[in-house]
């Protein structure tokens, strides 16, 4: 039985592959808007406007809520 697994990738794309209620715990630390460039295309935090950044975070956290178990 696997008790822990780390997924690496675009958070939104990876989360969308998980079934509803299939995750016990999510640990995240989104980058601040406009503070760092990790050299990855379409990375979170480099959106042209703050509102676009917030909109993208909302999508990610909606998916996190969807995949978390009820007691997650």
C-alpha positions, 0 to 999 in steps of 0.5 A: 500500500502506498501511503505517500506520493509526491506529484510534480507538474502543473498543479491544475493539470495534475489535479484534474487527473484525480478522481473526486474525494481521492486525496487525504492531504494536499500541501501547497505553497503557491508562488507570490505574484510576480516575484520569481521566474522559474523558467517554465512556460505558463508558470503560476505567478507570472500572469500579466495581472494580479486578477489573472493570478488570483483567477488561476489560484481559484481554479487550482484550489477548486480542484484541491477541494474537489479531490480532497476526501470529506475529512481531508 
